[in-house]
Amino acid sequence: MTGNSASRAVEVTRNTSETRITIKIDLDGTGRAALATGVPFLDHMLDQIARHGMIDLEVKAEGDTHIDDHHTVEDVGITLGQAFAKALGDKKGVRRYGHAYVPLDEALSRVVIDLSGRPGLEFHVPFTRARVGNFDVDLEIEFFRGMVNHAGMTLHIDNLRGVNAHHQCETVFKAFGRALRMAVEADPRASGAVPSTKGSL
């Protein structure tokens, strides 16, 4: 499947002794989401990616949440990264780079993406508290680390300001969705070329 194929809809399943996850995505969707991870706050954040990224996203996950949410959140990130890599294929004709600033009341976050083929994460979010409801905010970086390592993207996340930790998290995921939408969309001037002087990503 190439970046300029008629369809960029894929399904990926990843099963381990800790989690069982199936993800379906369509990079050219309308923002529809069907989410059942067993971690309600993660569902809420994934909905932001789908809605603001204009990506159809279906996630079904069963994990050892009786221990804690760590494995489920991390493994959803890993599986979503695998799905993006599969859907993007050789990345012909895509913009490659994406960026977004998103505010929510007092909070403001910036996300910059490069579909470089090289995994790299810079995550700078000074959370004002350790939990949002029952969700441990330390898991946000684990989600994105899993995703970038398996999608092969460079990702810079900066929460520029914020007091409410829920708003901090939500602006990050909304900005990620918006930046991702820009990066994966077709570039009408690219003529199906791979956006790299090396000829591959």
Phi, psi and omega in degrees: 000129181252166183297338180252020177291160179297326181236134174236047178253127183221165175229136179228134175241136178224118181241131174228182177289346182254329183216156173227115190227135171232129180233133171242132176226152171228110183294343181249039184271201183237009179094016179284144180220140171228108194233129178212080182263347188084358177236097189304320181293325175296318176304316180299319180287321177297327177298326177295319178299313182296310186295314185272343175268355184053045180243128172284130189220125175235125182230125173237122183223139170235124182218178183275056181291349174292339174274295168192185186270358190303306185298320181294313182296313180297316185287331172295319176299315179300311184293322177295321175298318177297320179295317178296317179300318180293317182292325182283335179057231182275001174067021177297132172082359180272163181288331179080310182259145175211150179209155178200144167249131178226126174261155167214103186053244185277348186266148179214128179231151178237133177230133179232131185237141168230118177280064193278342190085354180247116179290130177198135182228127167244114187236112184231088182229102180277080183302140182274348172208166190277339184222147168246106191061237178265002185270126177281116185295342175299338182286344180297316179293328178294322176300309184289327177296315177300320182292311184293325181296330185255341173274339184070050179236154169263130188224124175247123181238124178226119168273111188281329175197159178166146177245320181272119185297327175298316179295322177301310179300313187293321178295325177298311183290323177295315179295323177299315178300315181294318179293322180295318178304315180296316186292323186268350184287156181290138175264110185296343180267356187275343178054036177075012181278153172287127185280066179202140176292343178281340180090359177205155178231000000 
